[in-house]
Amino acid sequence: MLGATKDPQFHLKLLDGWERHVPDASDRDAIDAEMKQRCMAANRPDLHAHLRMQMDQAFSLMKQQNVIAYFAATGQPTGDVYIPGSMFATIRRAPNGESLDGYVTHAIQTYDAKPLFGDKRFIRFERESTKELEGGSIVMTSIVYVTPIPGSNHRRGLQLTASVARPVEMAATDPVFVGWKTAFDVCVSTLRWAPPAA
């Protein structure tokens, strides 16, 4: 509205069965309607109430973090591979309108960030935490990818954060888990920019 140039749009080649969503009220209502239908078909209205509460928390968190898009396995897959995770897109800004170089340096020094498949347009790093759930624990791995937005003079970057869960008994070197992470890496590597919407 103030005449500033809009950021370009981005596109990804998504994983099998995955879809892109915008975390708005219509998306939330559509997910809630589908959850309600499934829970009622299973005669579990109590489960719907629990899932709705979790969904409300997730949407509230996405709003706080200024998520502009999220990706999840909400479509019909053609194969039988399931990755227990999701991915969120946010805009990373340096404080005081500075370049993101300081953030990149910090990520390299603190999180051992590296280029994605050797492509220096992207930095990639991982973080892990253990979460306690009813009946056991899971390890949550966050894979963070950051790339500068074209035309921003490195002052803004697109940050994609993939989150994937594994049982505590599954080693980080397990080929299945490594395959899940590689699938996210390949997905992010397909990033393409397009002119902003009119």
PyMOL commands that place a pseudoatom at each C-alpha (Angstrom):
pseudoatom trace, name=CA, resn=MET, resi=1, chain=A, elem=C, hetatm=0, pos=[0.000, 0.000, 0.000]
pseudoatom trace, name=CA, resn=LEU, resi=2, chain=A, elem=C, hetatm=0, pos=[2.971, 2.319, 0.645]
pseudoatom trace, name=CA, resn=GLY, resi=3, chain=A, elem=C, hetatm=0, pos=[4.495, 1.563, -2.738]
pseudoatom trace, name=CA, resn=ALA, resi=4, chain=A, elem=C, hetatm=0, pos=[7.127, -0.865, -1.500]
pseudoatom trace, name=CA, resn=THR, resi=5, chain=A, elem=C, hetatm=0, pos=[8.060, -3.690, -3.834]
pseudoatom trace, name=CA, resn=LYS, resi=6, chain=A, elem=C, hetatm=0, pos=[6.450, -6.988, -2.917]
pseudoatom trace, name=CA, resn=ASP, resi=7, chain=A, elem=C, hetatm=0, pos=[8.643, -9.992, -2.249]
pseudoatom trace, name=CA, resn=PRO, resi=8, chain=A, elem=C, hetatm=0, pos=[8.622, -12.629, -4.979]
pseudoatom trace, name=CA, resn=GLN, resi=9, chain=A, elem=C, hetatm=0, pos=[6.595, -15.790, -4.518]
pseudoatom trace, name=CA, resn=PHE, resi=10, chain=A, elem=C, hetatm=0, pos=[8.324, -19.093, -3.881]
pseudoatom trace, name=CA, resn=HIS, resi=11, chain=A, elem=C, hetatm=0, pos=[7.469, -22.587, -5.061]
pseudoatom trace, name=CA, resn=LEU, resi=12, chain=A, elem=C, hetatm=0, pos=[8.637, -26.025, -3.940]
pseudoatom trace, name=CA, resn=LYS, resi=13, chain=A, elem=C, hetatm=0, pos=[8.307, -29.463, -5.482]
pseudoatom trace, name=CA, resn=LEU, resi=14, chain=A, elem=C, hetatm=0, pos=[6.524, -31.114, -2.566]
pseudoatom trace, name=CA, resn=LEU, resi=15, chain=A, elem=C, hetatm=0, pos=[6.878, -34.570, -1.081]
pseudoatom trace, name=CA, resn=ASP, resi=16, chain=A, elem=C, hetatm=0, pos=[4.389, -37.264, -2.121]
pseudoatom trace, name=CA, resn=GLY, resi=17, chain=A, elem=C, hetatm=0, pos=[0.986, -36.512, -0.563]
pseudoatom trace, name=CA, resn=TRP, resi=18, chain=A, elem=C, hetatm=0, pos=[2.119, -33.155, 0.819]
pseudoatom trace, name=CA, resn=GLU, resi=19, chain=A, elem=C, hetatm=0, pos=[0.239, -29.905, 0.247]
pseudoatom trace, name=CA, resn=ARG, resi=20, chain=A, elem=C, hetatm=0, pos=[0.873, -26.225, 0.816]
pseudoatom trace, name=CA, resn=HIS, resi=21, chain=A, elem=C, hetatm=0, pos=[-1.435, -24.335, 3.171]
pseudoatom trace, name=CA, resn=VAL, resi=22, chain=A, elem=C, hetatm=0, pos=[-1.887, -20.739, 4.293]
pseudoatom trace, name=CA, resn=PRO, resi=23, chain=A, elem=C, hetatm=0, pos=[-2.593, -20.646, 8.051]
pseudoatom trace, name=CA, resn=ASP, resi=24, chain=A, elem=C, hetatm=0, pos=[-5.773, -18.576, 7.909]
pseudoatom trace, name=CA, resn=ALA, resi=25, chain=A, elem=C, hetatm=0, pos=[-9.310, -18.969, 9.271]
pseudoatom trace, name=CA, resn=SER, resi=26, chain=A, elem=C, hetatm=0, pos=[-10.652, -20.811, 6.204]
pseudoatom trace, name=CA, resn=ASP, resi=27, chain=A, elem=C, hetatm=0, pos=[-7.798, -23.332, 6.331]
pseudoatom trace, name=CA, resn=ARG, resi=28, chain=A, elem=C, hetatm=0, pos=[-8.377, -23.877, 10.050]
pseudoatom trace, name=CA, resn=ASP, resi=29, chain=A, elem=C, hetatm=0, pos=[-12.119, -24.377, 9.508]
pseudoatom trace, name=CA, resn=ALA, resi=30, chain=A, elem=C, hetatm=0, pos=[-11.513, -26.893, 6.695]
pseudoatom trace, name=CA, resn=ILE, resi=31, chain=A, elem=C, hetatm=0, pos=[-9.113, -28.931, 8.860]
pseudoatom trace, name=CA, resn=ASP, resi=32, chain=A, elem=C, hetatm=0, pos=[-11.510, -28.806, 11.796]
pseudoatom trace, name=CA, resn=ALA, resi=33, chain=A, elem=C, hetatm=0, pos=[-14.430, -30.021, 9.636]
pseudoatom trace, name=CA, resn=GLU, resi=34, chain=A, elem=C, hetatm=0, pos=[-12.381, -32.956, 8.357]
pseudoatom trace, name=CA, resn=MET, resi=35, chain=A, elem=C, hetatm=0, pos=[-11.209, -33.889, 11.865]
pseudoatom trace, name=CA, resn=LYS, resi=36, chain=A, elem=C, hetatm=0, pos=[-14.762, -33.705, 13.171]
pseudoatom trace, name=CA, resn=GLN, resi=37, chain=A, elem=C, hetatm=0, pos=[-16.049, -35.951, 10.378]
pseudoatom trace, name=CA, resn=ARG, resi=38, chain=A, elem=C, hetatm=0, pos=[-13.362, -38.583, 11.070]
pseudoatom trace, name=CA, resn=CYS, resi=39, chain=A, elem=C, hetatm=0, pos=[-13.869, -38.496, 14.837]
pseudoatom trace, name=CA, resn=MET, resi=40, chain=A, elem=C, hetatm=0, pos=[-17.660, -38.762, 14.551]
pseudoatom trace, name=CA, resn=ALA, resi=41, chain=A, elem=C, hetatm=0, pos=[-17.316, -41.672, 12.120]
pseudoatom trace, name=CA, resn=ALA, resi=42, chain=A, elem=C, hetatm=0, pos=[-15.157, -43.375, 14.775]
pseudoatom trace, name=CA, resn=ASN, resi=43, chain=A, elem=C, hetatm=0, pos=[-17.717, -42.419, 17.476]
pseudoatom trace, name=CA, resn=ARG, resi=44, chain=A, elem=C, hetatm=0, pos=[-15.058, -40.352, 19.300]
pseudoatom trace, name=CA, resn=PRO, resi=45, chain=A, elem=C, hetatm=0, pos=[-16.381, -36.809, 19.871]
pseudoatom trace, name=CA, resn=ASP, resi=46, chain=A, elem=C, hetatm=0, pos=[-14.004, -36.584, 22.857]
pseudoatom trace, name=CA, resn=LEU, resi=47, chain=A, elem=C, hetatm=0, pos=[-11.049, -37.069, 20.525]
pseudoatom trace, name=CA, resn=HIS, resi=48, chain=A, elem=C, hetatm=0, pos=[-12.279, -34.251, 18.290]
pseudoatom trace, name=CA, resn=ALA, resi=49, chain=A, elem=C, hetatm=0, pos=[-12.340, -31.858, 21.253]
pseudoatom trace, name=CA, resn=HIS, resi=50, chain=A, elem=C, hetatm=0, pos=[-8.752, -32.833, 22.140]
pseudoatom trace, name=CA, resn=LEU, resi=51, chain=A, elem=C, hetatm=0, pos=[-7.511, -32.513, 18.543]
pseudoatom trace, name=CA, resn=ARG, resi=52, chain=A, elem=C, hetatm=0, pos=[-9.285, -29.191, 18.114]
pseudoatom trace, name=CA, resn=MET, resi=53, chain=A, elem=C, hetatm=0, pos=[-7.527, -27.822, 21.184]
pseudoatom trace, name=CA, resn=GLN, resi=54, chain=A, elem=C, hetatm=0, pos=[-4.149, -28.935, 19.762]
pseudoatom trace, name=CA, resn=MET, resi=55, chain=A, elem=C, hetatm=0, pos=[-5.003, -27.394, 16.394]
pseudoatom trace, name=CA, resn=ASP, resi=56, chain=A, elem=C, hetatm=0, pos=[-5.973, -24.083, 18.033]
pseudoatom trace, name=CA, resn=GLN, resi=57, chain=A, elem=C, hetatm=0, pos=[-2.620, -24.045, 19.844]
pseudoatom trace, name=CA, resn=ALA, resi=58, chain=A, elem=C, hetatm=0, pos=[-0.758, -24.800, 16.600]
pseudoatom trace, name=CA, resn=PHE, resi=59, chain=A, elem=C, hetatm=0, pos=[-2.532, -22.016, 14.685]
pseudoatom trace, name=CA, resn=SER, resi=60, chain=A, elem=C, hetatm=0, pos=[-1.955, -19.584, 17.545]
pseudoatom trace, name=CA, resn=LEU, resi=61, chain=A, elem=C, hetatm=0, pos=[1.759, -20.445, 17.537]
pseudoatom trace, name=CA, resn=MET, resi=62, chain=A, elem=C, hetatm=0, pos=[1.948, -20.027, 13.749]
pseudoatom trace, name=CA, resn=LYS, resi=63, chain=A, elem=C, hetatm=0, pos=[0.371, -16.580, 14.098]
pseudoatom trace, name=CA, resn=GLN, resi=64, chain=A, elem=C, hetatm=0, pos=[2.882, -15.579, 16.790]
pseudoatom trace, name=CA, resn=GLN, resi=65, chain=A, elem=C, hetatm=0, pos=[5.760, -16.738, 14.596]
pseudoatom trace, name=CA, resn=ASN, resi=66, chain=A, elem=C, hetatm=0, pos=[4.380, -14.996, 11.479]
pseudoatom trace, name=CA, resn=VAL, resi=67, chain=A, elem=C, hetatm=0, pos=[4.185, -18.219, 9.474]
pseudoatom trace, name=CA, resn=ILE, resi=68, chain=A, elem=C, hetatm=0, pos=[3.317, -17.380, 5.856]
pseudoatom trace, name=CA, resn=ALA, resi=69, chain=A, elem=C, hetatm=0, pos=[2.818, -20.983, 4.676]
pseudoatom trace, name=CA, resn=TYR, resi=70, chain=A, elem=C, hetatm=0, pos=[3.021, -24.498, 6.020]
pseudoatom trace, name=CA, resn=PHE, resi=71, chain=A, elem=C, hetatm=0, pos=[3.407, -27.862, 4.350]
pseudoatom trace, name=CA, resn=ALA, resi=72, chain=A, elem=C, hetatm=0, pos=[1.990, -31.165, 5.578]
pseudoatom trace, name=CA, resn=ALA, resi=73, chain=A, elem=C, hetatm=0, pos=[0.943, -34.627, 4.410]
pseudoatom trace, name=CA, resn=THR, resi=74, chain=A, elem=C, hetatm=0, pos=[-2.733, -33.711, 3.980]
pseudoatom trace, name=CA, resn=GLY, resi=75, chain=A, elem=C, hetatm=0, pos=[-3.135, -35.004, 0.418]
pseudoatom trace, name=CA, resn=GLN, resi=76, chain=A, elem=C, hetatm=0, pos=[-3.540, -38.482, -0.999]
pseudoatom trace, name=CA, resn=PRO, resi=77, chain=A, elem=C, hetatm=0, pos=[-0.094, -40.103, -1.404]
pseudoatom trace, name=CA, resn=THR, resi=78, chain=A, elem=C, hetatm=0, pos=[0.679, -42.273, -4.418]
pseudoatom trace, name=CA, resn=GLY, resi=79, chain=A, elem=C, hetatm=0, pos=[3.070, -44.487, -2.428]
pseudoatom trace, name=CA, resn=ASP, resi=80, chain=A, elem=C, hetatm=0, pos=[3.255, -45.858, 1.100]
pseudoatom trace, name=CA, resn=VAL, resi=81, chain=A, elem=C, hetatm=0, pos=[6.072, -43.706, 2.525]
pseudoatom trace, name=CA, resn=TYR, resi=82, chain=A, elem=C, hetatm=0, pos=[5.000, -41.552, 5.473]
pseudoatom trace, name=CA, resn=ILE, resi=83, chain=A, elem=C, hetatm=0, pos=[7.207, -38.884, 7.061]
pseudoatom trace, name=CA, resn=PRO, resi=84, chain=A, elem=C, hetatm=0, pos=[6.042, -37.894, 10.568]
pseudoatom trace, name=CA, resn=GLY, resi=85, chain=A, elem=C, hetatm=0, pos=[6.642, -34.184, 10.244]
pseudoatom trace, name=CA, resn=SER, resi=86, chain=A, elem=C, hetatm=0, pos=[5.742, -30.831, 8.752]
pseudoatom trace, name=CA, resn=MET, resi=87, chain=A, elem=C, hetatm=0, pos=[7.442, -27.713, 7.416]
pseudoatom trace, name=CA, resn=PHE, resi=88, chain=A, elem=C, hetatm=0, pos=[6.828, -24.004, 8.039]
pseudoatom trace, name=CA, resn=ALA, resi=89, chain=A, elem=C, hetatm=0, pos=[7.846, -20.924, 6.054]
pseudoatom trace, name=CA, resn=THR, resi=90, chain=A, elem=C, hetatm=0, pos=[8.630, -17.601, 7.749]
pseudoatom trace, name=CA, resn=ILE, resi=91, chain=A, elem=C, hetatm=0, pos=[10.468, -14.427, 6.774]
pseudoatom trace, name=CA, resn=ARG, resi=92, chain=A, elem=C, hetatm=0, pos=[13.770, -13.993, 8.617]
pseudoatom trace, name=CA, resn=ARG, resi=93, chain=A, elem=C, hetatm=0, pos=[14.752, -10.350, 9.154]
pseudoatom trace, name=CA, resn=ALA, resi=94, chain=A, elem=C, hetatm=0, pos=[17.967, -8.963, 10.617]
pseudoatom trace, name=CA, resn=PRO, resi=95, chain=A, elem=C, hetatm=0, pos=[17.513, -6.413, 13.426]
pseudoatom trace, name=CA, resn=ASN, resi=96, chain=A, elem=C, hetatm=0, pos=[17.704, -2.705, 12.534]
pseudoatom trace, name=CA, resn=GLY, resi=97, chain=A, elem=C, hetatm=0, pos=[17.431, -3.444, 8.810]
pseudoatom trace, name=CA, resn=GLU, resi=98, chain=A, elem=C, hetatm=0, pos=[20.939, -4.901, 8.694]
pseudoatom trace, name=CA, resn=SER, resi=99, chain=A, elem=C, hetatm=0, pos=[22.121, -7.686, 6.415]
pseudoatom trace, name=CA, resn=LEU, resi=100, chain=A, elem=C, hetatm=0, pos=[21.554, -11.313, 7.422]
pseudoatom trace, name=CA, resn=ASP, resi=101, chain=A, elem=C, hetatm=0, pos=[25.322, -11.935, 7.323]
pseudoatom trace, name=CA, resn=GLY, resi=102, chain=A, elem=C, hetatm=0, pos=[25.521, -11.745, 11.126]
pseudoatom trace, name=CA, resn=TYR, resi=103, chain=A, elem=C, hetatm=0, pos=[22.763, -14.332, 11.490]
pseudoatom trace, name=CA, resn=VAL, resi=104, chain=A, elem=C, hetatm=0, pos=[24.474, -16.643, 8.989]
pseudoatom trace, name=CA, resn=THR, resi=105, chain=A, elem=C, hetatm=0, pos=[27.805, -16.302, 10.824]
pseudoatom trace, name=CA, resn=HIS, resi=106, chain=A, elem=C, hetatm=0, pos=[26.079, -17.070, 14.129]
pseudoatom trace, name=CA, resn=ALA, resi=107, chain=A, elem=C, hetatm=0, pos=[24.364, -20.153, 12.630]
pseudoatom trace, name=CA, resn=ILE, resi=108, chain=A, elem=C, hetatm=0, pos=[27.705, -21.428, 11.292]
pseudoatom trace, name=CA, resn=GLN, resi=109, chain=A, elem=C, hetatm=0, pos=[29.505, -20.880, 14.605]
pseudoatom trace, name=CA, resn=THR, resi=110, chain=A, elem=C, hetatm=0, pos=[26.735, -22.053, 16.935]
pseudoatom trace, name=CA, resn=TYR, resi=111, chain=A, elem=C, hetatm=0, pos=[24.846, -24.713, 14.964]
pseudoatom trace, name=CA, resn=ASP, resi=112, chain=A, elem=C, hetatm=0, pos=[27.503, -25.822, 12.459]
pseudoatom trace, name=CA, resn=ALA, resi=113, chain=A, elem=C, hetatm=0, pos=[25.341, -24.584, 9.574]
pseudoatom trace, name=CA, resn=LYS, resi=114, chain=A, elem=C, hetatm=0, pos=[26.478, -25.696, 6.133]
pseudoatom trace, name=CA, resn=PRO, resi=115, chain=A, elem=C, hetatm=0, pos=[25.401, -25.039, 2.520]
pseudoatom trace, name=CA, resn=LEU, resi=116, chain=A, elem=C, hetatm=0, pos=[22.570, -27.292, 1.339]
pseudoatom trace, name=CA, resn=PHE, resi=117, chain=A, elem=C, hetatm=0, pos=[24.102, -29.882, -1.032]
pseudoatom trace, name=CA, resn=GLY, resi=118, chain=A, elem=C, hetatm=0, pos=[27.004, -27.449, -1.465]
pseudoatom trace, name=CA, resn=ASP, resi=119, chain=A, elem=C, hetatm=0, pos=[24.656, -24.678, -2.713]
pseudoatom trace, name=CA, resn=LYS, resi=120, chain=A, elem=C, hetatm=0, pos=[25.794, -21.552, -0.866]
pseudoatom trace, name=CA, resn=ARG, resi=121, chain=A, elem=C, hetatm=0, pos=[22.473, -19.783, -1.489]
pseudoatom trace, name=CA, resn=PHE, resi=122, chain=A, elem=C, hetatm=0, pos=[21.100, -21.921, 1.364]
pseudoatom trace, name=CA, resn=ILE, resi=123, chain=A, elem=C, hetatm=0, pos=[22.401, -22.554, 4.849]
pseudoatom trace, name=CA, resn=ARG, resi=124, chain=A, elem=C, hetatm=0, pos=[21.154, -25.633, 6.686]
pseudoatom trace, name=CA, resn=PHE, resi=125, chain=A, elem=C, hetatm=0, pos=[21.431, -26.685, 10.313]
pseudoatom trace, name=CA, resn=GLU, resi=126, chain=A, elem=C, hetatm=0, pos=[19.682, -29.001, 12.771]
pseudoatom trace, name=CA, resn=ARG, resi=127, chain=A, elem=C, hetatm=0, pos=[18.503, -28.809, 16.362]
pseudoatom trace, name=CA, resn=GLU, resi=128, chain=A, elem=C, hetatm=0, pos=[17.160, -31.627, 18.539]
pseudoatom trace, name=CA, resn=SER, resi=129, chain=A, elem=C, hetatm=0, pos=[15.032, -31.865, 21.674]
pseudoatom trace, name=CA, resn=THR, resi=130, chain=A, elem=C, hetatm=0, pos=[13.320, -34.693, 23.548]
pseudoatom trace, name=CA, resn=LYS, resi=131, chain=A, elem=C, hetatm=0, pos=[9.624, -34.378, 24.387]
pseudoatom trace, name=CA, resn=GLU, resi=132, chain=A, elem=C, hetatm=0, pos=[7.700, -36.414, 26.908]
pseudoatom trace, name=CA, resn=LEU, resi=133, chain=A, elem=C, hetatm=0, pos=[4.366, -37.802, 25.737]
pseudoatom trace, name=CA, resn=GLU, resi=134, chain=A, elem=C, hetatm=0, pos=[1.836, -40.151, 27.254]
pseudoatom trace, name=CA, resn=GLY, resi=135, chain=A, elem=C, hetatm=0, pos=[3.352, -43.604, 26.965]
pseudoatom trace, name=CA, resn=GLY, resi=136, chain=A, elem=C, hetatm=0, pos=[6.912, -42.529, 26.180]
pseudoatom trace, name=CA, resn=SER, resi=137, chain=A, elem=C, hetatm=0, pos=[9.247, -39.969, 24.676]
pseudoatom trace, name=CA, resn=ILE, resi=138, chain=A, elem=C, hetatm=0, pos=[10.023, -38.765, 21.179]
pseudoatom trace, name=CA, resn=VAL, resi=139, chain=A, elem=C, hetatm=0, pos=[12.972, -36.912, 19.722]
pseudoatom trace, name=CA, resn=MET, resi=140, chain=A, elem=C, hetatm=0, pos=[12.008, -33.811, 17.735]
pseudoatom trace, name=CA, resn=THR, resi=141, chain=A, elem=C, hetatm=0, pos=[14.477, -32.721, 15.076]
pseudoatom trace, name=CA, resn=SER, resi=142, chain=A, elem=C, hetatm=0, pos=[14.176, -29.282, 13.507]
pseudoatom trace, name=CA, resn=ILE, resi=143, chain=A, elem=C, hetatm=0, pos=[15.981, -28.716, 10.224]
pseudoatom trace, name=CA, resn=VAL, resi=144, chain=A, elem=C, hetatm=0, pos=[16.362, -25.025, 9.432]
pseudoatom trace, name=CA, resn=TYR, resi=145, chain=A, elem=C, hetatm=0, pos=[17.025, -23.727, 5.918]
pseudoatom trace, name=CA, resn=VAL, resi=146, chain=A, elem=C, hetatm=0, pos=[17.589, -20.034, 5.164]
pseudoatom trace, name=CA, resn=THR, resi=147, chain=A, elem=C, hetatm=0, pos=[18.061, -18.368, 1.770]
pseudoatom trace, name=CA, resn=PRO, resi=148, chain=A, elem=C, hetatm=0, pos=[18.047, -14.643, 0.918]
pseudoatom trace, name=CA, resn=ILE, resi=149, chain=A, elem=C, hetatm=0, pos=[14.954, -13.247, -0.775]
pseudoatom trace, name=CA, resn=PRO, resi=150, chain=A, elem=C, hetatm=0, pos=[15.831, -11.872, -4.220]
pseudoatom trace, name=CA, resn=GLY, resi=151, chain=A, elem=C, hetatm=0, pos=[15.854, -8.074, -4.290]
pseudoatom trace, name=CA, resn=SER, resi=152, chain=A, elem=C, hetatm=0, pos=[16.162, -7.717, -0.495]
pseudoatom trace, name=CA, resn=ASN, resi=153, chain=A, elem=C, hetatm=0, pos=[19.919, -6.977, -0.478]
pseudoatom trace, name=CA, resn=HIS, resi=154, chain=A, elem=C, hetatm=0, pos=[20.321, -9.841, 2.018]
pseudoatom trace, name=CA, resn=ARG, resi=155, chain=A, elem=C, hetatm=0, pos=[18.159, -8.001, 4.566]
pseudoatom trace, name=CA, resn=ARG, resi=156, chain=A, elem=C, hetatm=0, pos=[15.373, -10.591, 4.443]
pseudoatom trace, name=CA, resn=GLY, resi=157, chain=A, elem=C, hetatm=0, pos=[15.510, -14.319, 4.009]
pseudoatom trace, name=CA, resn=LEU, resi=158, chain=A, elem=C, hetatm=0, pos=[13.039, -17.112, 3.516]
pseudoatom trace, name=CA, resn=GLN, resi=159, chain=A, elem=C, hetatm=0, pos=[13.343, -19.551, 6.404]
pseudoatom trace, name=CA, resn=LEU, resi=160, chain=A, elem=C, hetatm=0, pos=[11.924, -23.047, 5.995]
pseudoatom trace, name=CA, resn=THR, resi=161, chain=A, elem=C, hetatm=0, pos=[11.818, -25.116, 9.178]
pseudoatom trace, name=CA, resn=ALA, resi=162, chain=A, elem=C, hetatm=0, pos=[11.101, -28.825, 8.850]
pseudoatom trace, name=CA, resn=SER, resi=163, chain=A, elem=C, hetatm=0, pos=[10.169, -30.711, 12.016]
pseudoatom trace, name=CA, resn=VAL, resi=164, chain=A, elem=C, hetatm=0, pos=[10.298, -34.486, 12.163]
pseudoatom trace, name=CA, resn=ALA, resi=165, chain=A, elem=C, hetatm=0, pos=[9.708, -36.839, 15.104]
pseudoatom trace, name=CA, resn=ARG, resi=166, chain=A, elem=C, hetatm=0, pos=[11.302, -40.190, 15.845]
pseudoatom trace, name=CA, resn=PRO, resi=167, chain=A, elem=C, hetatm=0, pos=[11.026, -42.621, 18.776]
pseudoatom trace, name=CA, resn=VAL, resi=168, chain=A, elem=C, hetatm=0, pos=[13.864, -42.305, 21.318]
pseudoatom trace, name=CA, resn=GLU, resi=169, chain=A, elem=C, hetatm=0, pos=[14.916, -45.863, 20.516]
pseudoatom trace, name=CA, resn=MET, resi=170, chain=A, elem=C, hetatm=0, pos=[15.494, -44.931, 16.855]
pseudoatom trace, name=CA, resn=ALA, resi=171, chain=A, elem=C, hetatm=0, pos=[19.116, -43.848, 16.380]
pseudoatom trace, name=CA, resn=ALA, resi=172, chain=A, elem=C, hetatm=0, pos=[19.930, -40.620, 14.555]
pseudoatom trace, name=CA, resn=THR, resi=173, chain=A, elem=C, hetatm=0, pos=[21.921, -42.769, 12.116]
pseudoatom trace, name=CA, resn=ASP, resi=174, chain=A, elem=C, hetatm=0, pos=[18.967, -45.061, 11.328]
pseudoatom trace, name=CA, resn=PRO, resi=175, chain=A, elem=C, hetatm=0, pos=[18.635, -45.220, 7.517]
pseudoatom trace, name=CA, resn=VAL, resi=176, chain=A, elem=C, hetatm=0, pos=[14.876, -44.538, 7.725]
pseudoatom trace, name=CA, resn=PHE, resi=177, chain=A, elem=C, hetatm=0, pos=[15.415, -41.354, 9.745]
pseudoatom trace, name=CA, resn=VAL, resi=178, chain=A, elem=C, hetatm=0, pos=[18.284, -40.255, 7.497]
pseudoatom trace, name=CA, resn=GLY, resi=179, chain=A, elem=C, hetatm=0, pos=[15.945, -40.854, 4.534]
pseudoatom trace, name=CA, resn=TRP, resi=180, chain=A, elem=C, hetatm=0, pos=[13.280, -38.600, 6.077]
pseudoatom trace, name=CA, resn=LYS, resi=181, chain=A, elem=C, hetatm=0, pos=[15.791, -35.772, 6.502]
pseudoatom trace, name=CA, resn=THR, resi=182, chain=A, elem=C, hetatm=0, pos=[17.143, -36.271, 2.985]
pseudoatom trace, name=CA, resn=ALA, resi=183, chain=A, elem=C, hetatm=0, pos=[13.591, -36.024, 1.613]
pseudoatom trace, name=CA, resn=PHE, resi=184, chain=A, elem=C, hetatm=0, pos=[13.228, -32.586, 3.228]
pseudoatom trace, name=CA, resn=ASP, resi=185, chain=A, elem=C, hetatm=0, pos=[16.650, -31.539, 1.876]
pseudoatom trace, name=CA, resn=VAL, resi=186, chain=A, elem=C, hetatm=0, pos=[15.653, -32.531, -1.656]
pseudoatom trace, name=CA, resn=CYS, resi=187, chain=A, elem=C, hetatm=0, pos=[12.288, -30.765, -1.326]
pseudoatom trace, name=CA, resn=VAL, resi=188, chain=A, elem=C, hetatm=0, pos=[13.912, -27.495, -0.194]
pseudoatom trace, name=CA, resn=SER, resi=189, chain=A, elem=C, hetatm=0, pos=[16.565, -27.732, -2.922]
pseudoatom trace, name=CA, resn=THR, resi=190, chain=A, elem=C, hetatm=0, pos=[13.773, -27.411, -5.524]
pseudoatom trace, name=CA, resn=LEU, resi=191, chain=A, elem=C, hetatm=0, pos=[12.933, -23.864, -4.355]
pseudoatom trace, name=CA, resn=ARG, resi=192, chain=A, elem=C, hetatm=0, pos=[12.123, -21.552, -7.259]
pseudoatom trace, name=CA, resn=TRP, resi=193, chain=A, elem=C, hetatm=0, pos=[11.183, -17.874, -7.189]
pseudoatom trace, name=CA, resn=ALA, resi=194, chain=A, elem=C, hetatm=0, pos=[8.437, -16.245, -9.247]
pseudoatom trace, name=CA, resn=PRO, resi=195, chain=A, elem=C, hetatm=0, pos=[7.298, -12.625, -9.681]
pseudoatom trace, name=CA, resn=PRO, resi=196, chain=A, elem=C, hetatm=0, pos=[4.989, -11.383, -6.903]
pseudoatom trace, name=CA, resn=ALA, resi=197, chain=A, elem=C, hetatm=0, pos=[1.244, -11.719, -7.404]
pseudoatom trace, name=CA, resn=ALA, resi=198, chain=A, elem=C, hetatm=0, pos=[-0.401, -8.668, -8.986]
for i in range(1, 198): cmd.bond("trace and resi %d" % i, "trace and resi %d" % (i + 1))
show_as sticks, trace
zoom trace
